[in-house]
Amino acid sequence: MRYLNELHEGDKVSGIYLCKQKQSAVTKNGKPYENLIFQDKTGVIDGKIWEPHSQGIEEFEALDYVELIGDVTSFAGNLQLNVRRARRAANGEYDPADYLPVSKNSAADMFGGLLDFIDSVKNPWLHTLLEKLFIEDAAFGETFQKHSAAKTVHHSFIGGLLEHTLGVTRLCEYYTRAYPLLNHDLLITAALCHDIGKTRELAAFPVNDYTDDGQLLGHIVIGLEMVHDVIREIPEFPPKLASELKHCMIAHHGELEYGSPKKPALAEAVALHLADNTDARMETLAELFASAKEKKEWLGYNRLFESNMRRTGEF
């Protein structure tokens, strides 16, 4: 098969892809068509079926693997796949590993790094909380290792949540060495816990879309509830420490307009916000440059960075 990141405008495509979304629509002239999103492990592409009732289009649904024939066009600066023939692929005709994006890093190695950070936390209450959450709850630990950190923006792949959490925690660990005013155990615990709510905010792959709780509550509130439930299982957990940990979690987006219920009011909350923002943005840049392949020129306006971006020149 040809992976989606290998396609160019004008290409003819014949292969099997995962249909991530399918939605019926109508043109301004009242003509029905299908809006589609196809996925493989290298990314996604918008698709259209302009003649949904034609002889070459067989029945299939979202999350089916679909064998298709089509043409690659461009619309509003993005590639689009116009599908002329399509049928639901049968089991055995495809390898699911070709369609689900996965972290380049070993899940076992990354989880080992997370366990090392847990060992570095000496505060008995915080250490117990982390052990109960990530080690004693084996089902949660497995889910955490396989989950993504976002629907689309950054780390939106299997293992992305674990990879992002480690990236944030490494930055926070550096901050505690560079800035002695920071409480190491509080900040490391907050970093490890800050996005645990995403395990319930987003459905597992191949869906990787918002759950009902994700839409209604969001990962910050969900994560806060999860930590609150674990704290209740730990006798004599200091209320002040619980509030400080929860504050770091609910303030990690930094601004009210970015979804944080509170702005950072502790040094550790400020540090966590900076680390979270840094890791998310640098991964977004990495994915942006990877999708542009060897393209050297300006890549166009990026909404997240509010700027036209390009690679650094070679000297």
C-alpha positions in Angstrom: 0.0 0.0 0.0 1.0 3.6 -0.4 0.9 5.5 2.9 -1.0 8.7 3.1 2.2 10.8 3.7 3.5 9.6 0.3 0.6 11.0 -1.7 0.8 14.1 -3.9 -1.7 16.2 -5.8 -2.6 14.4 -9.1 -1.8 10.9 -7.8 -4.1 8.0 -8.6 -4.7 5.9 -5.5 -5.7 2.2 -5.2 -5.4 0.6 -1.8 -7.0 -0.1 1.6 -7.4 2.6 4.2 -9.2 2.9 7.6 -12.3 5.1 7.3 -12.1 7.1 10.5 -15.3 9.2 9.9 -18.2 9.1 7.4 -20.9 11.7 7.2 -23.6 12.3 4.6 -24.0 15.8 3.3 -25.7 17.8 0.6 -24.2 20.4 -1.8 -25.7 23.8 -2.3 -27.5 22.4 -5.3 -29.2 19.7 -3.2 -27.0 16.9 -4.5 -26.0 14.3 -1.8 -22.4 13.4 -1.2 -20.2 11.7 1.5 -17.7 13.5 3.8 -14.9 11.1 4.8 -11.7 10.9 6.8 -9.3 8.1 5.9 -6.4 7.2 8.2 -3.2 5.1 8.2 -0.3 5.1 10.6 1.2 8.1 8.9 -1.7 10.4 9.2 -5.2 11.3 7.9 -6.7 12.7 4.7 -10.1 14.2 3.9 -12.1 12.3 1.4 -15.2 12.9 -0.7 -17.6 10.6 -2.6 -19.4 12.8 -5.0 -21.5 10.0 -6.5 -22.5 7.9 -3.4 -25.1 5.9 -5.3 -23.0 5.0 -8.3 -22.4 1.4 -9.1 -18.8 1.3 -7.9 -19.6 2.5 -4.4 -20.5 -0.4 -2.0 -21.8 -0.1 1.5 -19.3 0.6 4.3 -19.3 2.5 7.6 -17.0 4.5 9.8 -14.2 2.4 11.3 -14.4 -0.1 8.4 -11.3 -0.8 6.4 -12.1 0.2 2.9 -10.5 -0.7 -0.4 -10.8 2.3 -2.7 -9.8 3.8 -6.0 -9.6 7.5 -6.2 -7.7 10.7 -7.2 -5.7 13.0 -5.0 -6.7 16.7 -5.4 -6.1 19.8 -3.4 -8.7 22.0 -1.7 -7.9 25.1 0.4 -4.2 24.1 0.5 -4.9 20.6 1.8 -4.8 17.3 0.0 -8.2 15.6 -0.6 -9.1 12.1 -1.8 -11.9 11.9 -4.3 -13.2 8.4 -4.2 -14.5 6.7 -7.4 -14.8 3.1 -6.2 -15.1 1.7 -2.7 -15.8 -1.6 -0.9 -15.5 -2.9 2.6 -12.3 -4.9 2.9 -12.5 -8.4 4.4 -10.5 -9.7 7.4 -7.1 -10.9 6.3 -6.8 -8.3 3.5 -5.1 -5.8 5.7 -2.8 -5.5 8.7 -4.2 -3.2 11.4 -0.7 -2.2 12.4 -0.5 -0.3 9.1 -3.4 2.0 10.1 -2.8 3.0 13.7 -0.2 5.7 14.5 2.3 4.5 17.2 5.0 6.2 19.2 8.5 5.7 17.8 9.6 4.9 21.4 9.2 1.6 23.2 6.2 1.6 25.5 8.1 -0.6 27.9 11.1 1.7 28.0 8.9 4.8 28.5 6.9 3.2 31.3 10.1 2.2 32.9 11.1 5.9 32.8 7.8 6.8 34.5 8.4 4.2 37.2 11.9 5.8 37.8 10.2 9.1 38.4 7.8 7.6 40.8 10.8 6.2 42.7 12.3 9.7 42.9 9.2 11.0 44.9 10.1 10.5 48.6 7.0 12.2 50.1 5.2 9.2 51.5 1.7 10.4 50.6 2.5 11.4 47.1 4.6 8.3 46.5 1.7 6.1 47.7 -0.7 8.0 45.4 1.5 7.4 42.4 1.9 3.7 43.2 -1.9 3.2 43.7 -2.6 5.0 40.4 0.1 3.7 38.0 1.2 0.4 39.6 -1.5 -1.2 41.7 -4.2 -0.3 39.2 -2.8 -2.5 36.4 -5.7 -1.9 34.1 -5.2 1.9 34.3 -1.4 1.5 33.8 -2.0 -0.5 30.6 -4.6 2.0 29.3 -2.2 4.9 30.1 0.6 3.3 28.1 -1.6 2.8 25.0 -3.5 6.1 25.0 -3.0 9.2 22.9 -2.5 12.7 24.3 -4.8 14.5 21.9 -7.3 14.0 19.1 -5.2 15.9 16.5 -2.9 18.7 17.8 0.1 16.8 19.4 1.0 13.3 20.4 -2.1 12.0 18.7 -0.8 8.4 18.5 -0.7 5.2 20.5 1.7 5.9 23.4 1.4 9.6 22.9 0.0 10.2 26.4 2.9 8.4 28.0 5.4 10.1 25.7 4.0 13.5 26.5 3.8 12.9 30.2 7.5 11.8 30.3 8.5 14.9 28.2 6.7 17.2 30.7 8.1 15.4 33.7 11.7 15.5 32.4 11.4 19.3 32.0 9.9 19.6 35.5 12.7 17.5 36.9 15.2 19.9 35.3 13.3 22.9 36.7 13.6 21.5 40.2 17.4 21.4 39.8 17.7 24.8 38.2 15.2 26.6 40.6 15.5 25.4 44.2 12.3 27.2 45.2 10.3 24.4 43.6 9.1 21.4 45.6 10.4 18.4 43.7 7.9 15.8 44.9 4.9 18.0 44.4 6.0 19.1 40.9 6.9 15.6 39.7 3.7 14.2 41.0 1.7 16.9 39.3 3.5 16.3 36.1 2.9 12.6 36.1 -0.8 13.2 36.9 -1.6 16.3 34.9 -3.2 14.5 31.9 -4.5 11.3 33.3 -8.0 12.5 32.6 -7.3 12.0 28.9 -7.7 8.3 29.4 -11.4 9.0 29.8 -11.7 12.2 27.7 -10.7 10.3 24.5 -11.8 6.9 23.3 -9.1 4.4 22.5 -7.8 3.9 18.9 -9.0 3.6 16.3 -11.7 6.0 17.4 -9.5 8.5 19.3 -12.3 10.9 19.5 -14.0 12.7 22.5 -16.2 10.6 24.8 -19.4 12.0 26.3 -17.4 12.8 29.5 -14.7 14.3 27.4 -17.2 16.7 25.8 -19.1 17.4 29.0 -16.3 17.6 31.5 -12.9 17.6 29.8 -9.7 16.0 30.9 -8.8 18.5 33.7 -12.0 17.9 35.6 -11.9 14.1 34.9 -8.3 13.9 36.1 -9.1 15.9 39.2 -11.8 13.5 40.1 -9.5 10.5 39.5 -6.8 11.9 41.9 -9.5 12.9 44.4 -10.7 9.3 44.5 -7.2 7.9 45.0 -6.5 10.4 47.8 -9.6 9.2 49.7 -8.0 5.7 49.8 -4.9 7.0 51.6 -5.3 7.5 55.4 -4.3 10.9 56.8 -3.4 12.4 53.4 -2.7 16.0 54.3 -5.6 18.2 53.0 -3.2 21.1 52.2 -1.0 18.9 50.1 -4.1 17.5 48.3 -5.2 21.0 47.5 -1.8 22.0 46.2 -1.6 19.0 43.9 -5.1 19.5 42.6 -4.3 23.2 42.0 -1.3 22.3 39.9 -3.5 20.0 37.8 -6.4 22.4 37.2 -4.0 25.3 36.4 -1.7 23.5 34.0 -3.2 25.1 30.9 -2.2 28.4 32.3 -5.1 30.6 31.2 -8.8 30.5 31.7 -9.5 30.8 28.0 -7.4 27.7 27.4 -9.6 25.6 29.7 -7.9 26.0 33.1 -10.5 26.5 35.9 -7.8 28.5 37.8 -4.7 30.4 36.7 -1.4 29.2 38.4 -1.0 30.5 41.9 1.9 28.3 43.0 5.4 28.2 41.7 5.0 24.5 40.9 1.8 25.2 38.9 3.7 27.9 36.9 6.5 25.4 36.2 4.0 22.6 35.2 2.2 25.0 32.8 5.5 26.0 31.2 6.7 22.4 30.8 3.3 21.3 29.4 3.2 24.1 26.9 6.8 23.6 25.8 6.5 19.8 25.2 3.2 20.2 23.4 4.5 23.0 21.1 7.8 21.3 20.3 6.0 18.1 19.4 3.6 20.0 17.2 6.6 21.5 15.4 8.2 18.1 15.0 5.0 16.7 13.5 4.6 19.8 11.3 8.1 19.4 9.9 7.7 15.6 9.5 4.5 16.1 7.5 6.3 18.6 5.2 9.0 16.0 4.5 12.0 17.6 2.8 10.2 20.8 2.0 12.6 23.7 2.7 10.4 26.7 2.0 7.9 28.5 4.2 5.1 26.1 5.3 2.3 28.6 5.6 0.4 30.1 8.5 0.0 27.9 11.5 -2.9 28.6 13.8 -1.3 27.4 17.0 1.9 29.5 16.5 0.1 32.3 14.8 2.9 32.5 12.4 4.2 31.3 9.0 6.8 28.6 9.9 9.8 27.0 8.1 12.8 24.9 9.0 16.1 26.5 10.1 18.6 27.0 7.2 21.7 24.8 6.8 25.0 26.6 7.1 
